[in-house]
């Protein structure tokens, strides 16, 4: 039986590129498949979720996941990272300080947001791969002409926001929680509101007008949506343009 994106719970965005919406916090995970490697964007909110995400990604890709890009250091995006222990892990420069240096605070935040305390403890205690810090931009070759660009576009939603651009037709930009479609963008204590609109300008410069922009939560959007959210954030936080 032929394996399909939809059959494994993924939404195909274009050839070799897709995403899925994880249960609980409606967090998006992404997948980019090259000829010799596969990259997952974000790891889910716990070890079991991360392991299932990896299993379904590898079943679809027909190869192991070799790279993991973490868009920002919040529990619903990083607590499944230990399931990718043998992959090359990437995060924005400084992001590891938000999830490796203080796993207890990450666990506590997850529990405050409703994650089962046992799941949070298991994930916080698991050996976590040390991420490669992306400062500026870093190109990753997945083989067969498939390349992704990892870009440190923050601060904004957090102090350390990473975007993932998959060039092509159309370009696809995984935005993390810099962009949210299913609700108002969340600005917690680690947000940098004064810099958030500029981070969205950088996203728009990366992807351009024809890109598909994949939010951290919610449906895929276009450049006009990102631009409108940038303007709304600027007004909300009193950032002059």
PATI-607147 format. One record per residue: residue number from 1; x, y, z of N, C-alpha, C in turn. Coordinates in nm, 2 decimals. Example, Ala and Ser with C-alpha at 12.3 -4.5 7.8 and 13.67 -1.06 7.14 Angstrom:
BEGIN
n/nX/nY/nZ/caX/caY/caZ/cX/cY/cZ
1/1.32/-0.57/0.78/1.23/-0.45/0.78/1.32/-0.33/0.78 .
2/1.28/-0.22/0.71/1.37/-0.11/0.71/1.29/0.00/0.79 .
This chain:
BEGIN
n/nX/nY/nZ/caX/caY/caZ/cX/cY/cZ
1/0.08/-0.12/0.00/0.00/0.00/0.00/0.09/0.13/0.00 .
2/0.06/0.22/-0.09/0.13/0.34/-0.10/0.12/0.43/0.03 .
3/0.23/0.48/0.08/0.23/0.57/0.19/0.20/0.71/0.14 .
4/0.10/0.78/0.20/0.07/0.91/0.16/0.09/1.01/0.28 .
5/0.10/1.13/0.25/0.11/1.23/0.36/-0.01/1.23/0.45 .
6/-0.13/1.24/0.38/-0.25/1.24/0.46/-0.27/1.12/0.54 .
7/-0.23/1.00/0.49/-0.25/0.88/0.56/-0.17/0.87/0.69 .
8/-0.07/0.95/0.70/0.01/0.95/0.82/-0.01/1.08/0.90 .
9/-0.12/1.15/0.87/-0.15/1.27/0.95/-0.08/1.39/0.91 .
10/-0.02/1.40/0.79/0.05/1.52/0.75/-0.03/1.59/0.64 .
11/0.00/1.72/0.63/-0.06/1.80/0.53/0.06/1.83/0.43 .
12/0.04/1.78/0.30/0.14/1.81/0.20/0.13/1.95/0.15 .
13/0.24/2.03/0.16/0.24/2.17/0.11/0.30/2.18/-0.03 .
14/0.39/2.09/-0.06/0.44/2.08/-0.20/0.53/1.96/-0.20 .
15/0.59/1.92/-0.31/0.67/1.80/-0.31/0.78/1.80/-0.21 .
16/0.78/1.70/-0.12/0.88/1.68/-0.02/0.87/1.78/0.10 .
17/0.76/1.85/0.11/0.75/1.95/0.22/0.61/1.94/0.28 .
18/0.60/1.92/0.41/0.47/1.92/0.47/0.47/1.96/0.62 .
19/0.35/1.95/0.68/0.35/1.98/0.82/0.23/1.90/0.88 .
20/0.23/1.89/1.01/0.12/1.83/1.08/0.09/1.92/1.21 .
21/-0.04/1.91/1.25/-0.08/1.99/1.37/-0.10/1.89/1.48 .
22/-0.02/1.91/1.59/-0.02/1.81/1.70/-0.13/1.84/1.79 .
23/-0.19/1.74/1.86/-0.30/1.76/1.95/-0.25/1.84/2.08 .
24/-0.35/1.88/2.15/-0.32/1.95/2.28/-0.31/2.10/2.26 .
25/-0.20/2.15/2.21/-0.18/2.29/2.19/-0.18/2.33/2.04 .
26/-0.23/2.24/1.95/-0.23/2.27/1.81/-0.10/2.32/1.76 .
27/0.01/2.27/1.81/0.14/2.31/1.77/0.18/2.24/1.63 .
28/0.23/2.32/1.54/0.27/2.27/1.41/0.41/2.21/1.42 .
29/0.43/2.09/1.35/0.56/2.04/1.32/0.57/2.03/1.17 .
30/0.70/2.05/1.12/0.72/2.05/0.98/0.81/1.93/0.94 .
31/0.81/1.90/0.81/0.90/1.79/0.76/0.94/1.84/0.62 .
32/1.07/1.82/0.60/1.13/1.85/0.47/1.22/1.73/0.43 .
33/1.19/1.67/0.31/1.25/1.54/0.28/1.34/1.57/0.16 .
34/1.47/1.53/0.17/1.56/1.54/0.06/1.60/1.40/0.01 .
35/1.69/1.39/-0.08/1.73/1.26/-0.14/1.80/1.17/-0.04 .
36/1.87/1.24/0.05/1.95/1.16/0.15/1.93/1.19/0.29 .
37/1.84/1.28/0.32/1.82/1.32/0.46/1.68/1.38/0.48 .
38/1.64/1.40/0.60/1.51/1.45/0.63/1.52/1.54/0.75 .
39/1.45/1.66/0.75/1.46/1.75/0.86/1.32/1.77/0.91 .
40/1.31/1.77/1.05/1.18/1.79/1.11/1.19/1.93/1.18 .
41/1.09/2.01/1.18/1.08/2.14/1.24/0.99/2.12/1.37 .
42/1.05/2.14/1.48/0.99/2.13/1.62/0.96/1.99/1.65 .
43/0.96/1.96/1.79/0.96/1.83/1.84/0.84/1.79/1.92 .
44/0.75/1.87/1.94/0.63/1.84/2.02/0.66/1.86/2.17 .
45/0.56/1.82/2.25/0.55/1.86/2.39/0.59/1.75/2.49 .
46/0.64/1.64/2.44/0.68/1.53/2.53/0.75/1.42/2.46 .
47/0.81/1.32/2.53/0.89/1.22/2.46/0.80/1.13/2.38 .
48/0.69/1.09/2.42/0.60/1.01/2.34/0.55/1.08/2.22 .
49/0.52/1.20/2.23/0.48/1.28/2.11/0.59/1.30/2.02 .
50/0.71/1.33/2.07/0.83/1.34/1.98/0.86/1.21/1.91 .
51/0.85/1.10/1.98/0.88/0.97/1.92/0.77/0.93/1.81 .
52/0.65/0.96/1.84/0.55/0.93/1.74/0.56/1.02/1.61 .
53/0.60/1.15/1.64/0.63/1.24/1.53/0.74/1.19/1.44 .
54/0.85/1.15/1.51/0.96/1.09/1.43/0.92/0.97/1.35 .
55/0.85/0.88/1.42/0.81/0.75/1.35/0.73/0.78/1.23 .
56/0.63/0.87/1.24/0.55/0.91/1.12/0.63/0.98/1.01 .
57/0.72/1.06/1.05/0.81/1.13/0.96/0.90/1.04/0.88 .
58/0.95/0.94/0.95/1.04/0.84/0.89/0.97/0.74/0.80 .
59/0.84/0.71/0.84/0.76/0.62/0.76/0.73/0.69/0.63 .
60/0.70/0.82/0.63/0.67/0.90/0.51/0.79/0.92/0.43 .
61/0.91/0.96/0.49/1.03/0.99/0.42/1.10/0.87/0.36 .
62/1.08/0.76/0.43/1.15/0.64/0.38/1.30/0.64/0.42 .
63/1.33/0.72/0.52/1.47/0.74/0.57/1.46/0.80/0.71 .
64/1.57/0.79/0.78/1.57/0.84/0.92/1.57/1.00/0.92 .
65/1.52/1.05/1.02/1.53/1.20/1.04/1.67/1.23/1.08 .
66/1.74/1.31/1.01/1.88/1.34/1.03/1.90/1.48/1.09 .
67/1.80/1.57/1.08/1.81/1.71/1.13/1.68/1.75/1.20 .
68/1.70/1.82/1.31/1.58/1.88/1.38/1.61/2.03/1.40 .
69/1.52/2.11/1.36/1.52/2.26/1.38/1.42/2.30/1.48 .
70/1.46/2.36/1.59/1.37/2.41/1.69/1.35/2.56/1.68 .
71/1.23/2.60/1.66/1.20/2.74/1.63/1.21/2.83/1.74 .
72/1.19/2.78/1.87/1.20/2.86/1.99/1.19/2.77/2.11 .
73/1.24/2.82/2.22/1.25/2.73/2.34/1.13/2.73/2.43 .
74/1.01/2.70/2.38/0.89/2.68/2.46/0.86/2.53/2.46 .
75/0.80/2.49/2.57/0.78/2.34/2.60/0.71/2.27/2.49 .
76/0.60/2.33/2.43/0.53/2.26/2.33/0.60/2.24/2.20 .
77/0.72/2.30/2.18/0.80/2.29/2.06/0.93/2.21/2.09 .
78/0.97/2.19/2.21/1.11/2.13/2.24/1.11/2.01/2.33 .
79/1.00/1.99/2.41/1.01/1.88/2.51/1.02/1.74/2.44 .
80/0.99/1.73/2.32/1.01/1.60/2.25/1.14/1.58/2.19 .
81/1.24/1.67/2.21/1.36/1.67/2.14/1.45/1.55/2.17 .
82/1.44/1.49/2.29/1.52/1.38/2.32/1.49/1.26/2.23 .
83/1.37/1.25/2.16/1.34/1.15/2.07/1.42/1.16/1.94 .
84/1.49/1.27/1.93/1.58/1.29/1.81/1.72/1.30/1.85 .
85/1.76/1.22/1.95/1.90/1.23/2.01/2.01/1.21/1.91 .
86/1.99/1.13/1.80/2.09/1.10/1.70/2.09/1.20/1.58 .
87/2.00/1.29/1.59/1.99/1.39/1.48/2.07/1.51/1.51 .
88/2.11/1.59/1.40/2.17/1.72/1.42/2.07/1.82/1.46 .
89/2.08/1.88/1.57/1.98/1.97/1.62/2.02/2.12/1.61 .
90/1.93/2.20/1.57/1.96/2.34/1.54/1.86/2.43/1.62 .
91/1.91/2.54/1.67/1.83/2.65/1.73/1.89/2.78/1.71 .
92/1.82/2.89/1.73/1.87/3.02/1.72/1.98/3.04/1.83 .
93/2.08/3.12/1.80/2.19/3.14/1.90/2.13/3.19/2.03 .
94/2.16/3.12/2.14/2.11/3.16/2.27/1.99/3.08/2.31 .
95/1.93/3.01/2.22/1.80/2.95/2.26/1.82/2.83/2.36 .
96/1.93/2.77/2.36/1.95/2.66/2.45/1.95/2.70/2.59 .
97/1.98/2.83/2.62/1.97/2.88/2.76/1.82/2.87/2.81 .
98/1.73/2.87/2.72/1.59/2.86/2.76/1.53/2.73/2.78 .
99/1.60/2.62/2.74/1.55/2.49/2.76/1.65/2.38/2.80 .
100/1.77/2.40/2.78/1.87/2.31/2.84/1.93/2.35/2.97 .
101/1.95/2.49/2.98/2.01/2.53/3.11/1.92/2.53/3.23 .
102/1.79/2.54/3.20/1.69/2.54/3.31/1.57/2.45/3.28 .
103/1.60/2.32/3.28/1.49/2.23/3.25/1.38/2.23/3.35 .
104/1.41/2.26/3.47/1.31/2.26/3.58/1.21/2.37/3.55 .
105/1.25/2.49/3.50/1.16/2.59/3.47/1.07/2.56/3.35 .
106/1.14/2.49/3.25/1.06/2.44/3.13/0.96/2.35/3.18 .
107/0.99/2.25/3.27/0.89/2.16/3.32/0.78/2.23/3.39 .
108/0.81/2.32/3.48/0.71/2.39/3.55/0.62/2.47/3.46 .
109/0.67/2.53/3.36/0.59/2.61/3.26/0.49/2.51/3.19 .
110/0.54/2.39/3.15/0.46/2.30/3.08/0.34/2.25/3.17 .
111/0.37/2.23/3.30/0.27/2.19/3.39/0.16/2.30/3.41 .
112/0.21/2.42/3.42/0.12/2.54/3.44/0.03/2.55/3.32 .
113/0.08/2.51/3.20/0.00/2.52/3.08/-0.09/2.39/3.06 .
114/-0.08/2.30/3.15/-0.17/2.18/3.14/-0.11/2.05/3.10 .
115/0.02/2.04/3.08/0.08/1.91/3.05/0.08/1.82/3.17 .
116/0.06/1.70/3.15/0.06/1.60/3.26/0.20/1.61/3.33 .
117/0.20/1.63/3.46/0.32/1.64/3.54/0.42/1.53/3.51 .
118/0.37/1.40/3.50/0.46/1.29/3.47/0.53/1.30/3.34 .
119/0.45/1.34/3.24/0.50/1.36/3.10/0.61/1.47/3.10 .
120/0.58/1.58/3.17/0.67/1.70/3.18/0.80/1.66/3.25 .
121/0.79/1.58/3.36/0.91/1.54/3.43/0.99/1.45/3.35 .
122/0.93/1.35/3.28/1.01/1.25/3.20/1.08/1.33/3.09 .
123/1.02/1.43/3.02/1.08/1.50/2.92/1.19/1.59/2.97 .
124/1.17/1.66/3.08/1.27/1.75/3.14/1.39/1.67/3.18 .
125/1.37/1.55/3.23/1.49/1.47/3.28/1.56/1.40/3.17 .
126/1.51/1.39/3.05/1.57/1.31/2.95/1.70/1.38/2.90 .
127/1.80/1.30/2.86/1.91/1.37/2.79/1.87/1.44/2.67 .
128/1.91/1.57/2.66/1.87/1.65/2.55/1.99/1.68/2.46 .
129/1.98/1.66/2.33/2.09/1.69/2.24/2.13/1.84/2.25 .
130/2.26/1.86/2.24/2.31/2.00/2.24/2.29/2.06/2.10 .
131/2.21/2.17/2.09/2.19/2.23/1.95/2.30/2.30/1.90 .
132/2.31/2.30/1.76/2.40/2.39/1.69/2.34/2.53/1.69 .
133/2.41/2.63/1.74/2.36/2.76/1.75/2.37/2.83/1.61 .
134/2.25/2.88/1.56/2.25/2.95/1.43/2.24/3.10/1.46 .
135/2.35/3.17/1.42/2.36/3.31/1.43/2.36/3.37/1.29 .
136/2.26/3.44/1.25/2.25/3.48/1.11/2.18/3.38/1.03 .
137/2.24/3.32/0.93/2.18/3.22/0.84/2.27/3.10/0.82 .
138/2.21/2.98/0.81/2.28/2.86/0.78/2.21/2.78/0.68 .
139/2.28/2.74/0.57/2.22/2.65/0.47/2.25/2.51/0.51 .
140/2.14/2.42/0.49/2.16/2.28/0.52/2.11/2.20/0.39 .
141/2.20/2.12/0.34/2.18/2.04/0.22/2.12/1.90/0.26 .
142/2.00/1.87/0.21/1.94/1.75/0.24/1.95/1.65/0.13 .
143/2.02/1.69/0.02/2.04/1.60/-0.09/1.94/1.61/-0.20 .
144/1.98/1.58/-0.32/1.89/1.58/-0.44/1.85/1.72/-0.47 .
145/1.92/1.82/-0.44/1.89/1.96/-0.47/1.79/2.02/-0.37 .
146/1.76/1.95/-0.26/1.68/2.00/-0.15/1.77/2.07/-0.05 .
147/1.75/2.20/-0.03/1.82/2.27/0.07/1.72/2.35/0.15 .
148/1.76/2.37/0.28/1.68/2.46/0.36/1.77/2.57/0.42 .
149/1.72/2.68/0.45/1.79/2.79/0.51/1.74/2.82/0.65 .
150/1.82/2.80/0.75/1.79/2.83/0.89/1.83/2.97/0.92 .
151/1.73/3.05/0.97/1.76/3.20/0.99/1.72/3.24/1.13 .
152/1.82/3.30/1.20/1.79/3.36/1.33/1.72/3.50/1.30 .
153/1.59/3.50/1.31/1.52/3.62/1.27/1.47/3.70/1.39 .
154/1.48/3.64/1.51/1.43/3.71/1.63/1.53/3.82/1.68 .
155/1.50/3.87/1.80/1.40/3.83/1.89/1.26/3.88/1.85 .
156/1.16/3.83/1.92/1.02/3.86/1.89/0.93/3.79/1.99 .
157/0.88/3.67/1.94/0.80/3.59/2.03/0.88/3.55/2.15 .
158/1.00/3.52/2.13/1.10/3.49/2.24/1.23/3.57/2.21 .
159/1.32/3.55/2.30/1.45/3.62/2.27/1.53/3.55/2.16 .
160/1.48/3.43/2.12/1.56/3.35/2.02/1.47/3.27/1.93 .
161/1.43/3.34/1.82/1.34/3.28/1.72/1.41/3.24/1.59 .
162/1.39/3.11/1.55/1.45/3.06/1.43/1.34/3.03/1.33 .
163/1.36/3.07/1.21/1.27/3.04/1.10/1.34/2.94/1.00 .
164/1.26/2.87/0.93/1.31/2.77/0.84/1.25/2.79/0.70 .
165/1.34/2.83/0.60/1.29/2.86/0.47/1.33/2.74/0.38 .
166/1.23/2.69/0.30/1.25/2.59/0.20/1.23/2.66/0.07 .
167/1.34/2.70/0.00/1.32/2.76/-0.13/1.26/2.67/-0.23 .
168/1.20/2.73/-0.34/1.13/2.65/-0.44/1.01/2.72/-0.49 .
169/0.92/2.64/-0.55/0.80/2.70/-0.60/0.68/2.62/-0.55 .
170/0.61/2.68/-0.45/0.64/2.80/-0.38/0.74/2.79/-0.27 .
171/0.80/2.90/-0.23/0.88/2.89/-0.11/0.79/2.86/0.01 .
172/0.85/2.79/0.11/0.77/2.76/0.23/0.86/2.81/0.35 .
173/0.79/2.88/0.44/0.86/2.94/0.56/0.79/2.89/0.68 .
174/0.87/2.81/0.76/0.82/2.77/0.89/0.85/2.88/0.99 .
175/0.75/2.94/1.05/0.76/3.07/1.13/0.77/3.05/1.28 .
176/0.75/2.93/1.33/0.73/2.92/1.47/0.62/3.01/1.52 .
177/0.63/3.05/1.65/0.52/3.13/1.70/0.53/3.28/1.68 .
178/0.63/3.32/1.59/0.63/3.45/1.54/0.50/3.49/1.47 .
179/0.44/3.39/1.41/0.31/3.40/1.34/0.22/3.29/1.40 .
180/0.10/3.34/1.44/-0.01/3.25/1.48/-0.14/3.28/1.41 .
181/-0.20/3.17/1.37/-0.33/3.19/1.29/-0.45/3.16/1.37 .
182/-0.44/3.06/1.46/-0.56/3.01/1.54/-0.59/3.09/1.66 .
183/-0.52/3.19/1.69/-0.54/3.28/1.80/-0.45/3.40/1.80 .
184/-0.47/3.49/1.89/-0.38/3.61/1.91/-0.24/3.56/1.94 .
185/-0.14/3.62/1.88/0.00/3.58/1.91/0.02/3.61/2.06 .
186/0.09/3.51/2.12/0.11/3.51/2.27/0.24/3.58/2.30 .
187/0.23/3.67/2.39/0.35/3.74/2.44/0.38/3.72/2.58 .
188/0.46/3.62/2.61/0.49/3.58/2.75/0.60/3.67/2.81 .
189/0.66/3.63/2.92/0.76/3.71/2.99/0.89/3.71/2.91 .
190/0.91/3.62/2.82/1.04/3.61/2.74/1.02/3.68/2.60 .
191/0.91/3.73/2.57/0.89/3.80/2.45/0.96/3.94/2.45 .
192/0.99/3.98/2.32/1.06/4.11/2.30/0.97/4.19/2.21 .
193/0.86/4.25/2.26/0.76/4.31/2.18/0.81/4.42/2.09 .
194/0.91/4.50/2.13/0.96/4.61/2.05/1.03/4.56/1.93 .
195/1.07/4.43/1.93/1.14/4.38/1.81/1.06/4.28/1.72 .
196/0.94/4.25/1.77/0.86/4.15/1.70/0.82/4.20/1.56 .
197/0.77/4.32/1.54/0.73/4.36/1.41/0.85/4.35/1.31 .
198/0.97/4.38/1.35/1.09/4.37/1.27/1.12/4.23/1.23 .
199/1.10/4.14/1.33/1.12/3.99/1.30/1.02/3.95/1.19 .
200/0.90/4.00/1.19/0.81/3.96/1.08/0.85/4.02/0.95 .
201/0.91/4.14/0.95/0.97/4.20/0.83/1.07/4.10/0.77 .
202/1.16/4.05/0.86/1.26/3.96/0.82/1.20/3.83/0.76 .
203/1.09/3.78/0.82/1.02/3.66/0.76/0.98/3.69/0.62 .
204/0.91/3.81/0.60/0.86/3.85/0.47/0.97/3.86/0.37 .
205/1.09/3.91/0.41/1.20/3.93/0.32/1.26/3.79/0.28 .
206/1.25/3.70/0.38/1.30/3.56/0.35/1.21/3.49/0.24 .
207/1.08/3.50/0.27/0.99/3.42/0.18/0.94/3.49/0.06 .
208/0.92/3.62/0.07/0.86/3.69/-0.04/0.71/3.68/-0.05 .
209/0.66/3.74/-0.15/0.51/3.76/-0.16/0.44/3.63/-0.20 .
210/0.51/3.53/-0.26/0.44/3.41/-0.31/0.46/3.29/-0.21 .
211/0.53/3.31/-0.10/0.56/3.20/-0.01/0.43/3.15/0.07 .
212/0.44/3.03/0.11/0.35/2.97/0.21/0.41/2.99/0.35 .
213/0.34/3.06/0.44/0.40/3.09/0.57/0.32/2.99/0.67 .
214/0.40/2.91/0.74/0.35/2.81/0.83/0.36/2.86/0.97 .
215/0.25/2.90/1.03/0.25/2.94/1.17/0.28/2.83/1.27 .
216/0.32/2.87/1.39/0.34/2.78/1.50/0.21/2.71/1.54 .
217/0.10/2.78/1.52/-0.03/2.73/1.56/-0.13/2.78/1.45 .
218/-0.21/2.69/1.40/-0.31/2.73/1.30/-0.28/2.70/1.16 .
219/-0.37/2.75/1.07/-0.36/2.72/0.93/-0.25/2.79/0.86 .
220/-0.20/2.74/0.75/-0.10/2.80/0.66/-0.16/2.93/0.61 .
221/-0.07/3.04/0.61/-0.12/3.17/0.57/-0.03/3.22/0.45 .
222/-0.07/3.34/0.40/0.01/3.41/0.30/0.08/3.53/0.35 .
223/0.15/3.60/0.26/0.23/3.72/0.30/0.14/3.83/0.35 .
224/0.02/3.84/0.29/-0.07/3.95/0.34/-0.11/3.93/0.48 .
225/-0.13/3.80/0.52/-0.17/3.77/0.66/-0.05/3.81/0.75 .
226/0.07/3.77/0.72/0.19/3.80/0.80/0.20/3.95/0.81 .
227/0.18/4.03/0.70/0.19/4.17/0.70/0.09/4.23/0.79 .
228/-0.03/4.18/0.79/-0.14/4.24/0.87/-0.11/4.20/1.02 .
229/-0.06/4.09/1.05/-0.02/4.05/1.19/0.09/4.14/1.24 .
230/0.19/4.17/1.15/0.30/4.26/1.18/0.24/4.40/1.22 .
231/0.15/4.45/1.14/0.09/4.58/1.17/0.01/4.58/1.30 .
232/-0.06/4.47/1.32/-0.14/4.46/1.45/-0.05/4.45/1.57 .
233/0.06/4.38/1.56/0.15/4.37/1.67/0.22/4.51/1.70 .
234/0.25/4.58/1.59/0.31/4.71/1.61/0.21/4.80/1.68 .
235/0.08/4.80/1.64/-0.02/4.88/1.71/-0.04/4.83/1.85 .
236/-0.04/4.70/1.88/-0.07/4.65/2.01/0.05/4.69/2.11 .
237/0.17/4.69/2.06/0.28/4.71/2.15/0.34/4.86/2.14 .
238/0.27/4.94/2.06/0.31/5.08/2.04/0.45/5.09/1.98 .
239/0.48/5.01/1.87/0.60/5.01/1.80/0.58/5.10/1.68 .
240/0.66/5.21/1.67/0.65/5.29/1.55/0.71/5.23/1.43 .
241/0.66/5.26/1.32/0.71/5.20/1.19/0.76/5.31/1.10 .
